[in-house]
Amino acid sequence: MEKKGIENYGWSAAWEKRWSEEQLGLESKRPARIIADHGHMQRLITADGECWGKVSGKLRHDNLETGLAPAVGDWVAVAGEQGEEVIIHHVLPRQSRVSRQAAGPVTKEQLIAANVDNLLIVAALNHDFNLRRLERYVLMAWNGGVRPVIVLSKSDLCDDVQGRIREVEGIAPGVEVLAISAIEGQGKEMLETYLKPGATVALTGSSGSGKSTLVNWMMGKDVQITQSVREGDSRGRHTTTHREMFVLPQGAVLIDTPGMRELHLWDEGEEGLSQAFGEIEELSGACRFMDCSHTKEEGCAVKEAIANGELDEKRLNNFLKMQKEMQYQRRKEEVASRKRTASSKPVKTRKAKHAHRAKDWEQD
């Protein structure tokens, strides 16, 4: 089958192999990638070009347990004639994901993008700059098996760019930090090292961070609407209203996502937390007690590092806050899972007893 159309969107020999491994019952299906999500309808790319599609009833029913419908970036098996609306019957196993705890009282994972290689975390160098928020985005990336890259936009508005870069490097060990200015055309060559043919990158960040401007800059033309931010607090308004994929001139595919004002973390285990806070994990090995909570115990190497000025106390506080949040969310999901098993009710009907919100991460 000729697949030049989907090769431009990341189809490769590796995905061809996965398709063959998933071939049970797929003989009459063809591969496609979801390139935009409009709610009940998805736009897809197939070997024959773009088309519209929707999830089959069986696949929708199978997803009720997890609440995870196919997302932008997913490779799927579809059936239907060229030029017609196709039906999505199967989702190929994801190699990575970007997800968060869905807003509201329901215990549910919200999948933002799938099969992403690099997550470009965009933060504007203006009054809305926030290190604690960046820590949460980095953790979200590591949790889903995605490599984070921090992009400090609007560097033309900052008087001490190098100082900001050092601050960010201090809370994101091992993560590359880029400072760019689309207005002045600075930093594009550094960004393009992540935009190689076959790569899938996703953009995320708060409203007003400059994501839409960055998309237009990378595309070399205006494909996204941009809006100015409020002067008082540098907060922006949502200009991207849905998740969408673009093929960049550099050869990579880019998934743009709506800005997030709040980021509730979805627990994928302890590995992401260990990677996002690697220096705390390393210090923990020298604590007197193996189960040290780094709060009141004697012989805590982490607390000693704070006292010696080797570790910022705000860094530990945010680590403990996110650890507690993820443990709480994990307990809620375990309870909700037992209730689903007992009642077989759809995910969206589940209500948590207590709504837990994580607004205080905006504070320094």
WOVENFEN-V734479 format. One record per backbone hydrogen bond with DSSP energy under -1.0 kcal/mol. CO is the residue of the C=O (numbers start at 1). NH is the residue of the N-H. E is the energy in kcal/mol with one decimal. If there is no record, write none. Layout:
((CO:NH:E) (CO:NH:E))
This chain:
((3:7:-1.9) (4:8:-1.2) (6:9:-1.0) (6:11:-2.1) (7:10:-1.5) (12:16:-2.2) (13:17:-2.1) (14:18:-1.9) (15:19:-2.5) (16:20:-2.0) (17:21:-2.2) (18:22:-1.3) (20:23:-1.3) (23:26:-2.8) (26:29:-2.0) (30:78:-2.6) (32:76:-3.1) (33:45:-2.0) (34:73:-2.5) (35:245:-3.1) (36:43:-2.2) (41:38:-2.6) (42:53:-2.5) (43:35:-2.7) (43:36:-1.3) (44:51:-2.1) (45:33:-1.9) (46:49:-1.5) (49:46:-2.4) (51:44:-3.1) (52:86:-2.6) (53:42:-2.8) (54:88:-2.8) (56:60:-2.3) (57:61:-2.2) (58:62:-2.6) (59:63:-1.5) (61:64:-1.3) (63:67:-3.4) (67:69:-1.0) (71:74:-2.3) (72:114:-2.2) (74:34:-2.2) (75:92:-2.8) (76:32:-2.0) (77:89:-2.9) (77:90:-1.1) (78:30:-2.1) (79:87:-2.5) (81:84:-2.1) (86:54:-1.7) (87:79:-1.8) (88:56:-2.5) (90:77:-2.5) (96:115:-2.6) (98:112:-3.0) (98:113:-1.6) (100:110:-3.5) (105:352:-1.0) (106:108:-1.1) (108:102:-3.0) (110:100:-2.0) (113:98:-2.8) (117:147:-1.8) (118:202:-2.1) (119:149:-2.6) (120:204:-2.2) (121:151:-2.9) (123:153:-1.6) (124:126:-1.7) (126:129:-1.6) (130:134:-1.6) (131:135:-2.0) (132:136:-1.2) (133:137:-1.8) (134:138:-2.4) (135:139:-2.0) (136:140:-2.3) (137:141:-1.9) (138:142:-2.4) (139:143:-2.6) (140:144:-1.1) (141:146:-2.4) (142:145:-1.5) (144:97:-2.0) (147:119:-2.7) (149:121:-2.9) (150:178:-3.0) (151:123:-2.5) (152:180:-2.8) (153:125:-2.4) (154:157:-2.2) (155:158:-1.4) (160:164:-1.8) (161:165:-2.4) (162:166:-2.1) (163:167:-1.9) (164:168:-2.4) (165:169:-2.7) (166:170:-1.5) (172:175:-2.0) (176:150:-2.2) (178:152:-3.9) (180:155:-2.3) (181:186:-2.1) (186:181:-2.3) (187:191:-1.7) (188:192:-2.1) (191:194:-1.8) (192:195:-1.4) (196:199:-2.0) (199:253:-2.6) (200:117:-2.9) (200:118:-1.4) (201:255:-2.6) (202:120:-3.3) (204:122:-3.0) (205:260:-1.6) (206:209:-1.7) (207:236:-1.2) (210:214:-2.1) (211:215:-2.4) (212:216:-2.2) (213:217:-2.2) (214:218:-2.6) (215:219:-2.5) (216:220:-1.5) (216:221:-1.1) (230:234:-1.6) (235:230:-3.0) (243:37:-2.0) (244:256:-2.8) (246:254:-3.2) (248:251:-1.8) (251:198:-1.2) (252:248:-2.9) (253:201:-2.7) (254:246:-3.0) (255:203:-2.9) (256:244:-1.9) (264:101:-3.0) (270:274:-2.2) (271:275:-2.0) (272:276:-2.6) (273:277:-1.9) (277:281:-2.0) (278:282:-2.2) (279:283:-2.2) (280:284:-2.0) (283:286:-2.0) (284:287:-1.6) (289:292:-1.5) (299:288:-2.0) (300:304:-1.9) (301:305:-1.8) (302:306:-1.6) (303:307:-2.2) (304:308:-2.0) (305:310:-2.6) (305:311:-1.3) (306:309:-1.2) (312:316:-1.4) (313:317:-2.6) (314:318:-2.2) (315:319:-1.9) (316:320:-2.8) (317:321:-2.1) (318:322:-2.5) (319:323:-2.5) (320:324:-2.4) (321:325:-2.2) (322:326:-2.5) (323:327:-2.1) (324:328:-2.3) (325:329:-2.4) (326:330:-2.2) (327:331:-2.1) (328:332:-2.2) (329:333:-2.2) (330:334:-2.1) (331:335:-2.1) (332:336:-2.8) (333:337:-2.7) (334:338:-1.8) (335:339:-2.1) (336:340:-2.4) (337:341:-2.3) (338:342:-1.9) (339:343:-2.6) (340:344:-3.4) (346:349:-1.5) (347:350:-2.2) (359:362:-1.7) (360:363:-1.5))
